[in-house]
Amino acid sequence: VQTDRDLFSISGVVFDPLDSLNVQDISVFLSPLGTEILTDAAGNYSFDLLPPGSYTLSPSSPGYGFNPVSIDVELVDSDVSGQDFMVEDLGLPQYSVSGNVQYDLGGGLQNVLLSLSPGGYSTTTDVDGNFSLGGVVNGSYTLTPLLAGYDFAPLEISVDVADADNTGNDFTASDSIVPTYSISGAVSVGTAYLKNVSITINPGGYNTLTDDNGAYSISGLAAGNYTVTPTKSGFLFTPPSAAVEIVAADVSGVNFDAMPDNSGNFNVSGLVQGPPGGLSGATITLQPGNHTALSGGGGGYTVANVPSGIYTATCTKSGWTITPFSQQVVVADANVTGINWFASPPL
């Protein structure tokens, strides 16, 4: 089995003794694999992860020759570096490639980068959207425009230079339409959902509140990495925040569990309704903790000094049918009111 330890590299530099800027994007071919790479801004190149064997390197760039024309390399059991080529100007006739970039809402578009390859030719448009690339020798090329925030039609133009300047290479630019997506989820507390939780998504500072069902959704998000954070006074959340990556689709199910932060004692109150004037003498119990109170005249009651937390409340009186059977009560940094019951008299 061949591993990376059995693979090696061949590297070198393409240099021009007359022009140090004339060494980028020179094609270097590796045979017999048929692999091609381009030199970087300093003229460096490297073929990596090659098995031992016999190889031939050959550089190429329109209008230029190279010394040597090619290099044979025997790769045995280590990397081979220093396989360098010198650029030689062949003195071939040179021409220009020109055109214009128009903004679809009117006028020429400035600062569009036009790249012509192979050869590493490049320039930018002027204030009227015009451009011209000089020093181009006969050959077949691809012309490509680029400016952040814009899309171009066509995406590229095939250019053939044949003993004359090549003109009329025109593009139309339009504002890029960046696809956006949404992040959604819900916040629950015990067996219920929690409304009015502030949901913040960063970067961007996007914010919304959960609805009556504890649900939230924030849209208009570009692909990328975000952090979703819930906050509400009196509550702690699990997890405290969630890391979300948007790739190319909406992300749902980013959910949180809320729990009262257990700071302070508060009251829970309500009415036991049913008979005229309400039901007195009913026992209201909150568990855990066995916090209790009796309903008084008019059916009103208050369970006092209840710590922050999630409770199950029940209401009972011998012989009476009281609904609901139980209720979840969430105590969080405030008194809780409106925990009401309906009593039906004995038959």
C-alpha beads as a LAMMPS data file, in Angstrom:
LAMMPS data file: protein, C-alpha beads

347 atoms
346 bonds

1 atom types
1 bond types

-500.0 500.0 xlo xhi
-500.0 500.0 ylo yhi
-500.0 500.0 zlo zhi

Masses

1 110.0

Atoms # bond

1 1 1 0.000 0.000 0.000
2 1 1 1.441 3.337 -1.050
3 1 1 1.296 6.099 1.564
4 1 1 2.126 9.809 1.530
5 1 1 5.582 8.878 2.808
6 1 1 6.173 7.156 -0.546
7 1 1 5.163 10.270 -2.541
8 1 1 7.407 13.202 -3.375
9 1 1 7.464 16.625 -5.029
10 1 1 9.184 18.376 -7.927
11 1 1 9.552 22.148 -7.626
12 1 1 11.353 25.115 -9.067
13 1 1 11.160 28.741 -10.158
14 1 1 10.522 30.445 -13.497
15 1 1 12.494 33.715 -13.562
16 1 1 12.949 36.600 -15.992
17 1 1 16.267 38.425 -15.601
18 1 1 14.804 41.502 -17.381
19 1 1 11.380 41.738 -15.729
20 1 1 10.670 40.253 -12.289
21 1 1 6.930 40.901 -12.761
22 1 1 6.808 38.701 -15.843
23 1 1 6.799 35.337 -14.054
24 1 1 3.216 34.787 -12.828
25 1 1 0.726 32.415 -14.466
26 1 1 3.295 30.674 -16.640
27 1 1 2.120 27.167 -17.457
28 1 1 4.387 24.309 -16.417
29 1 1 3.498 20.868 -17.812
30 1 1 4.447 17.555 -16.244
31 1 1 4.560 14.497 -18.460
32 1 1 3.733 11.655 -18.726
33 1 1 0.944 12.596 -16.240
34 1 1 -0.324 15.444 -18.440
35 1 1 -0.649 17.719 -15.385
36 1 1 -0.461 21.524 -15.725
37 1 1 -0.003 24.153 -13.009
38 1 1 0.570 27.917 -13.087
39 1 1 3.432 29.740 -11.398
40 1 1 2.614 32.066 -8.510
41 1 1 3.460 35.796 -8.317
42 1 1 7.098 34.969 -7.571
43 1 1 7.379 32.379 -10.360
44 1 1 7.313 29.376 -8.022
45 1 1 5.713 26.062 -8.937
46 1 1 5.472 22.658 -7.283
47 1 1 4.049 19.287 -8.300
48 1 1 3.230 17.361 -5.129
49 1 1 2.350 13.788 -4.113
50 1 1 4.175 12.163 -7.025
51 1 1 5.194 8.503 -6.985
52 1 1 8.788 7.611 -7.908
53 1 1 9.381 7.622 -11.647
54 1 1 10.706 9.499 -14.689
55 1 1 9.158 12.880 -15.499
56 1 1 9.621 15.771 -17.942
57 1 1 8.935 19.433 -17.114
58 1 1 8.016 21.901 -19.888
59 1 1 7.079 25.593 -19.375
60 1 1 4.902 27.572 -21.791
61 1 1 3.689 31.166 -22.192
62 1 1 2.571 32.911 -25.406
63 1 1 5.345 35.041 -26.911
64 1 1 8.118 33.648 -24.773
65 1 1 10.723 30.931 -24.891
66 1 1 12.446 29.203 -21.990
67 1 1 15.938 28.058 -21.171
68 1 1 16.106 25.129 -20.903
69 1 1 13.152 24.137 -23.079
70 1 1 12.443 21.173 -20.810
71 1 1 13.968 19.284 -17.867
72 1 1 13.982 15.529 -17.290
73 1 1 13.623 14.544 -13.638
74 1 1 14.191 11.144 -12.024
75 1 1 12.196 10.910 -8.806
76 1 1 13.545 8.148 -6.556
77 1 1 13.133 8.472 -2.807
78 1 1 13.117 12.207 -1.992
79 1 1 11.749 15.577 -3.140
80 1 1 13.509 17.259 -6.065
81 1 1 13.796 21.062 -6.050
82 1 1 15.729 23.646 -8.053
83 1 1 14.179 22.773 -11.423
84 1 1 14.370 26.346 -12.713
85 1 1 13.625 27.953 -16.087
86 1 1 14.649 31.352 -17.465
87 1 1 12.187 33.370 -19.566
88 1 1 13.398 34.496 -23.011
89 1 1 11.516 37.115 -25.072
90 1 1 11.037 35.697 -28.593
91 1 1 10.352 39.121 -30.106
92 1 1 7.011 38.027 -31.594
93 1 1 4.566 40.667 -32.877
94 1 1 2.266 41.914 -30.122
95 1 1 -1.332 43.124 -30.277
96 1 1 -4.081 44.333 -27.942
97 1 1 -7.361 42.940 -26.664
98 1 1 -9.931 45.604 -25.799
99 1 1 -13.585 46.136 -24.978
100 1 1 -16.041 47.712 -22.563
101 1 1 -18.046 46.809 -19.459
102 1 1 -21.483 48.429 -19.109
103 1 1 -23.613 48.484 -15.943
104 1 1 -27.107 47.210 -16.748
105 1 1 -28.673 50.240 -15.019
106 1 1 -26.688 52.609 -17.193
107 1 1 -23.128 53.826 -17.772
108 1 1 -19.722 52.208 -17.855
109 1 1 -18.477 50.297 -14.820
110 1 1 -15.094 51.291 -13.415
111 1 1 -12.468 49.096 -11.686
112 1 1 -13.572 45.795 -13.205
113 1 1 -10.582 43.434 -13.336
114 1 1 -10.130 41.860 -16.775
115 1 1 -7.900 38.779 -16.910
116 1 1 -6.638 37.185 -20.117
117 1 1 -5.238 33.688 -19.879
118 1 1 -2.968 31.962 -20.526
119 1 1 -0.237 34.530 -20.073
120 1 1 -1.367 36.303 -16.916
121 1 1 -2.466 39.508 -18.684
122 1 1 -4.698 41.786 -16.608
123 1 1 -5.999 45.347 -16.389
124 1 1 -8.963 47.291 -14.963
125 1 1 -11.670 49.338 -16.646
126 1 1 -11.586 53.124 -16.640
127 1 1 -14.394 55.474 -15.579
128 1 1 -16.261 54.763 -18.836
129 1 1 -15.862 50.976 -18.517
130 1 1 -13.242 50.762 -21.283
131 1 1 -10.223 48.455 -21.084
132 1 1 -7.267 47.438 -23.229
133 1 1 -4.693 44.675 -22.683
134 1 1 -1.432 45.144 -24.562
135 1 1 1.505 42.924 -25.395
136 1 1 -0.635 39.979 -26.503
137 1 1 0.832 37.631 -29.121
138 1 1 -1.068 35.448 -31.576
139 1 1 -2.993 32.698 -29.844
140 1 1 -6.259 31.585 -28.255
141 1 1 -7.209 33.099 -24.918
142 1 1 -10.021 33.364 -22.372
143 1 1 -11.069 36.827 -21.165
144 1 1 -12.756 36.986 -17.739
145 1 1 -14.226 39.983 -15.808
146 1 1 -14.329 40.240 -12.004
147 1 1 -15.628 42.840 -9.531
148 1 1 -17.051 42.010 -6.116
149 1 1 -20.800 42.506 -5.914
150 1 1 -21.461 42.090 -9.639
151 1 1 -22.388 39.320 -12.044
152 1 1 -21.313 39.470 -15.687
153 1 1 -22.810 38.413 -18.993
154 1 1 -21.219 36.623 -20.620
155 1 1 -19.191 34.974 -17.874
156 1 1 -16.155 34.887 -20.177
157 1 1 -15.204 35.450 -23.817
158 1 1 -12.995 33.252 -25.989
159 1 1 -10.525 35.503 -27.805
160 1 1 -8.434 34.583 -30.852
161 1 1 -5.577 36.970 -31.620
162 1 1 -4.467 36.527 -35.244
163 1 1 -2.093 39.195 -36.582
164 1 1 -4.330 42.077 -35.435
165 1 1 -5.770 43.833 -32.412
166 1 1 -8.913 42.159 -31.082
167 1 1 -11.677 44.657 -30.204
168 1 1 -15.333 44.627 -29.146
169 1 1 -14.981 42.278 -26.205
170 1 1 -17.913 43.701 -24.266
171 1 1 -19.606 42.637 -21.028
172 1 1 -22.744 43.705 -19.184
173 1 1 -22.603 43.869 -15.362
174 1 1 -25.524 43.538 -12.956
175 1 1 -25.776 43.587 -9.175
176 1 1 -25.109 40.148 -7.721
177 1 1 -28.119 38.396 -6.273
178 1 1 -26.845 36.720 -3.140
179 1 1 -29.080 33.812 -2.054
180 1 1 -30.308 34.089 1.523
181 1 1 -31.636 31.536 3.985
182 1 1 -33.273 31.281 7.397
183 1 1 -32.544 29.860 10.837
184 1 1 -35.529 28.702 12.875
185 1 1 -36.380 26.779 16.016
186 1 1 -38.311 26.937 19.280
187 1 1 -37.794 27.582 22.995
188 1 1 -39.473 25.316 25.547
189 1 1 -39.815 25.544 29.314
190 1 1 -40.791 22.304 30.986
191 1 1 -43.711 20.868 28.980
192 1 1 -44.699 24.207 27.443
193 1 1 -43.217 26.707 25.030
194 1 1 -41.849 30.092 26.078
195 1 1 -42.867 33.267 24.269
196 1 1 -41.080 36.628 24.091
197 1 1 -37.613 35.118 24.267
198 1 1 -35.164 37.402 22.463
199 1 1 -33.265 35.470 19.786
200 1 1 -30.094 37.121 18.472
201 1 1 -28.002 35.891 15.548
202 1 1 -24.448 37.136 15.020
203 1 1 -22.587 38.283 13.067
204 1 1 -25.131 40.773 11.772
205 1 1 -27.123 41.513 14.923
206 1 1 -30.307 39.871 13.615
207 1 1 -33.003 39.711 16.298
208 1 1 -36.555 38.509 16.852
209 1 1 -38.876 37.313 19.651
210 1 1 -40.416 33.872 20.028
211 1 1 -44.173 33.770 19.399
212 1 1 -46.961 32.282 21.546
213 1 1 -45.810 28.821 20.507
214 1 1 -42.186 29.537 21.440
215 1 1 -41.197 29.495 17.765
216 1 1 -38.863 31.867 15.970
217 1 1 -37.486 32.316 12.470
218 1 1 -34.913 34.784 11.154
219 1 1 -34.474 35.089 7.396
220 1 1 -32.253 37.049 5.027
221 1 1 -29.066 35.251 6.100
222 1 1 -26.287 34.607 3.610
223 1 1 -24.366 31.354 3.681
224 1 1 -21.837 31.322 6.506
225 1 1 -21.266 30.599 10.192
226 1 1 -23.500 32.119 12.852
227 1 1 -24.109 32.032 16.597
228 1 1 -27.714 31.924 17.853
229 1 1 -28.280 33.198 21.417
230 1 1 -31.540 33.235 23.451
231 1 1 -32.142 35.702 26.318
232 1 1 -35.066 36.412 28.654
233 1 1 -34.972 37.924 32.106
234 1 1 -35.329 35.300 34.814
235 1 1 -34.302 32.340 32.645
236 1 1 -31.224 30.289 31.868
237 1 1 -30.968 28.382 28.594
238 1 1 -29.560 25.068 27.453
239 1 1 -27.491 25.362 25.394
240 1 1 -26.561 29.003 26.193
241 1 1 -25.984 29.504 22.463
242 1 1 -25.824 27.415 19.302
243 1 1 -23.287 27.487 16.450
244 1 1 -25.023 27.185 13.087
245 1 1 -23.496 26.838 9.622
246 1 1 -25.624 27.776 6.623
247 1 1 -24.369 26.088 3.467
248 1 1 -27.048 26.263 0.781
249 1 1 -30.345 25.694 2.577
250 1 1 -32.516 26.904 5.453
251 1 1 -31.552 25.538 8.885
252 1 1 -34.369 24.465 11.229
253 1 1 -34.550 22.772 14.609
254 1 1 -32.209 25.155 16.438
255 1 1 -34.014 24.678 19.750
256 1 1 -33.377 25.734 23.336
257 1 1 -34.628 24.606 26.766
258 1 1 -35.353 27.343 29.307
259 1 1 -35.209 27.062 33.095
260 1 1 -35.965 29.768 35.699
261 1 1 -32.762 31.058 37.228
262 1 1 -33.855 30.299 40.839
263 1 1 -33.377 33.841 42.147
264 1 1 -35.989 35.151 44.597
265 1 1 -39.391 34.086 45.939
266 1 1 -42.699 35.120 44.399
267 1 1 -46.459 34.605 44.628
268 1 1 -48.740 32.436 42.496
269 1 1 -52.406 33.463 42.462
270 1 1 -55.709 32.875 40.708
271 1 1 -59.382 32.021 41.141
272 1 1 -61.363 28.831 41.721
273 1 1 -64.519 29.527 39.762
274 1 1 -67.748 27.594 39.306
275 1 1 -70.408 28.233 41.897
276 1 1 -71.741 31.800 42.248
277 1 1 -69.123 33.833 44.078
278 1 1 -66.362 31.227 43.479
279 1 1 -65.345 28.191 45.549
280 1 1 -63.736 28.690 48.935
281 1 1 -61.837 26.036 50.861
282 1 1 -60.135 24.437 47.850
283 1 1 -56.509 23.396 48.319
284 1 1 -54.040 24.588 45.688
285 1 1 -50.704 22.742 45.755
286 1 1 -47.490 23.432 43.817
287 1 1 -44.971 20.593 43.460
288 1 1 -42.109 20.134 43.980
289 1 1 -41.837 21.805 47.371
290 1 1 -45.420 21.230 48.545
291 1 1 -46.308 24.924 48.399
292 1 1 -50.022 25.228 49.333
293 1 1 -52.846 27.705 49.880
294 1 1 -56.629 27.610 50.421
295 1 1 -59.057 29.545 48.280
296 1 1 -60.985 32.130 50.221
297 1 1 -64.201 34.049 49.738
298 1 1 -64.831 34.638 46.050
299 1 1 -62.545 31.714 45.193
300 1 1 -59.344 33.753 45.212
301 1 1 -56.077 32.307 46.435
302 1 1 -52.380 33.183 46.703
303 1 1 -49.553 30.711 47.165
304 1 1 -46.847 32.853 48.750
305 1 1 -43.041 32.669 48.823
306 1 1 -42.617 30.321 45.878
307 1 1 -38.989 30.139 44.648
308 1 1 -38.290 30.559 40.940
309 1 1 -38.787 27.253 39.178
310 1 1 -41.117 25.021 37.183
311 1 1 -44.041 23.553 39.106
312 1 1 -47.090 21.353 38.642
313 1 1 -50.164 22.939 40.257
314 1 1 -53.274 20.994 41.381
315 1 1 -56.545 22.135 42.931
316 1 1 -58.677 19.786 45.074
317 1 1 -61.714 19.834 47.343
318 1 1 -63.487 16.744 48.593
319 1 1 -66.546 15.877 46.515
320 1 1 -65.861 18.535 43.862
321 1 1 -64.675 17.974 40.299
322 1 1 -62.102 20.622 39.432
323 1 1 -60.573 21.223 36.016
324 1 1 -58.008 21.241 34.661
325 1 1 -56.572 18.284 36.509
326 1 1 -53.206 20.073 36.737
327 1 1 -51.367 23.059 35.281
328 1 1 -47.707 23.845 34.688
329 1 1 -46.631 27.026 36.456
330 1 1 -43.368 28.765 35.629
331 1 1 -42.109 31.193 38.271
332 1 1 -39.325 33.415 36.964
333 1 1 -38.432 36.754 38.562
334 1 1 -42.057 37.837 38.961
335 1 1 -45.386 37.018 40.583
336 1 1 -47.606 34.716 38.538
337 1 1 -51.307 35.512 38.217
338 1 1 -54.258 34.012 36.372
339 1 1 -53.781 30.369 37.371
340 1 1 -57.503 29.709 37.392
341 1 1 -59.684 26.642 37.930
342 1 1 -63.310 25.649 37.349
343 1 1 -65.172 23.619 39.993
344 1 1 -68.271 21.500 39.453
345 1 1 -70.404 20.744 42.579
346 1 1 -71.009 17.211 43.878
347 1 1 -73.828 15.326 42.167

Bonds

1 1 1 2
2 1 2 3
3 1 3 4
4 1 4 5
5 1 5 6
6 1 6 7
7 1 7 8
8 1 8 9
9 1 9 10
10 1 10 11
11 1 11 12
12 1 12 13
13 1 13 14
14 1 14 15
15 1 15 16
16 1 16 17
17 1 17 18
18 1 18 19
19 1 19 20
20 1 20 21
21 1 21 22
22 1 22 23
23 1 23 24
24 1 24 25
25 1 25 26
26 1 26 27
27 1 27 28
28 1 28 29
29 1 29 30
30 1 30 31
31 1 31 32
32 1 32 33
33 1 33 34
34 1 34 35
35 1 35 36
36 1 36 37
37 1 37 38
38 1 38 39
39 1 39 40
40 1 40 41
41 1 41 42
42 1 42 43
43 1 43 44
44 1 44 45
45 1 45 46
46 1 46 47
47 1 47 48
48 1 48 49
49 1 49 50
50 1 50 51
51 1 51 52
52 1 52 53
53 1 53 54
54 1 54 55
55 1 55 56
56 1 56 57
57 1 57 58
58 1 58 59
59 1 59 60
60 1 60 61
61 1 61 62
62 1 62 63
63 1 63 64
64 1 64 65
65 1 65 66
66 1 66 67
67 1 67 68
68 1 68 69
69 1 69 70
70 1 70 71
71 1 71 72
72 1 72 73
73 1 73 74
74 1 74 75
75 1 75 76
76 1 76 77
77 1 77 78
78 1 78 79
79 1 79 80
80 1 80 81
81 1 81 82
82 1 82 83
83 1 83 84
84 1 84 85
85 1 85 86
86 1 86 87
87 1 87 88
88 1 88 89
89 1 89 90
90 1 90 91
91 1 91 92
92 1 92 93
93 1 93 94
94 1 94 95
95 1 95 96
96 1 96 97
97 1 97 98
98 1 98 99
99 1 99 100
100 1 100 101
101 1 101 102
102 1 102 103
103 1 103 104
104 1 104 105
105 1 105 106
106 1 106 107
107 1 107 108
108 1 108 109
109 1 109 110
110 1 110 111
111 1 111 112
112 1 112 113
113 1 113 114
114 1 114 115
115 1 115 116
116 1 116 117
117 1 117 118
118 1 118 119
119 1 119 120
120 1 120 121
121 1 121 122
122 1 122 123
123 1 123 124
124 1 124 125
125 1 125 126
126 1 126 127
127 1 127 128
128 1 128 129
129 1 129 130
130 1 130 131
131 1 131 132
132 1 132 133
133 1 133 134
134 1 134 135
135 1 135 136
136 1 136 137
137 1 137 138
138 1 138 139
139 1 139 140
140 1 140 141
141 1 141 142
142 1 142 143
143 1 143 144
144 1 144 145
145 1 145 146
146 1 146 147
147 1 147 148
148 1 148 149
149 1 149 150
150 1 150 151
151 1 151 152
152 1 152 153
153 1 153 154
154 1 154 155
155 1 155 156
156 1 156 157
157 1 157 158
158 1 158 159
159 1 159 160
160 1 160 161
161 1 161 162
162 1 162 163
163 1 163 164
164 1 164 165
165 1 165 166
166 1 166 167
167 1 167 168
168 1 168 169
169 1 169 170
170 1 170 171
171 1 171 172
172 1 172 173
173 1 173 174
174 1 174 175
175 1 175 176
176 1 176 177
177 1 177 178
178 1 178 179
179 1 179 180
180 1 180 181
181 1 181 182
182 1 182 183
183 1 183 184
184 1 184 185
185 1 185 186
186 1 186 187
187 1 187 188
188 1 188 189
189 1 189 190
190 1 190 191
191 1 191 192
192 1 192 193
193 1 193 194
194 1 194 195
195 1 195 196
196 1 196 197
197 1 197 198
198 1 198 199
199 1 199 200
200 1 200 201
201 1 201 202
202 1 202 203
203 1 203 204
204 1 204 205
205 1 205 206
206 1 206 207
207 1 207 208
208 1 208 209
209 1 209 210
210 1 210 211
211 1 211 212
212 1 212 213
213 1 213 214
214 1 214 215
215 1 215 216
216 1 216 217
217 1 217 218
218 1 218 219
219 1 219 220
220 1 220 221
221 1 221 222
222 1 222 223
223 1 223 224
224 1 224 225
225 1 225 226
226 1 226 227
227 1 227 228
228 1 228 229
229 1 229 230
230 1 230 231
231 1 231 232
232 1 232 233
233 1 233 234
234 1 234 235
235 1 235 236
236 1 236 237
237 1 237 238
238 1 238 239
239 1 239 240
240 1 240 241
241 1 241 242
242 1 242 243
243 1 243 244
244 1 244 245
245 1 245 246
246 1 246 247
247 1 247 248
248 1 248 249
249 1 249 250
250 1 250 251
251 1 251 252
252 1 252 253
253 1 253 254
254 1 254 255
255 1 255 256
256 1 256 257
257 1 257 258
258 1 258 259
259 1 259 260
260 1 260 261
261 1 261 262
262 1 262 263
263 1 263 264
264 1 264 265
265 1 265 266
266 1 266 267
267 1 267 268
268 1 268 269
269 1 269 270
270 1 270 271
271 1 271 272
272 1 272 273
273 1 273 274
274 1 274 275
275 1 275 276
276 1 276 277
277 1 277 278
278 1 278 279
279 1 279 280
280 1 280 281
281 1 281 282
282 1 282 283
283 1 283 284
284 1 284 285
285 1 285 286
286 1 286 287
287 1 287 288
288 1 288 289
289 1 289 290
290 1 290 291
291 1 291 292
292 1 292 293
293 1 293 294
294 1 294 295
295 1 295 296
296 1 296 297
297 1 297 298
298 1 298 299
299 1 299 300
300 1 300 301
301 1 301 302
302 1 302 303
303 1 303 304
304 1 304 305
305 1 305 306
306 1 306 307
307 1 307 308
308 1 308 309
309 1 309 310
310 1 310 311
311 1 311 312
312 1 312 313
313 1 313 314
314 1 314 315
315 1 315 316
316 1 316 317
317 1 317 318
318 1 318 319
319 1 319 320
320 1 320 321
321 1 321 322
322 1 322 323
323 1 323 324
324 1 324 325
325 1 325 326
326 1 326 327
327 1 327 328
328 1 328 329
329 1 329 330
330 1 330 331
331 1 331 332
332 1 332 333
333 1 333 334
334 1 334 335
335 1 335 336
336 1 336 337
337 1 337 338
338 1 338 339
339 1 339 340
340 1 340 341
341 1 341 342
342 1 342 343
343 1 343 344
344 1 344 345
345 1 345 346
346 1 346 347
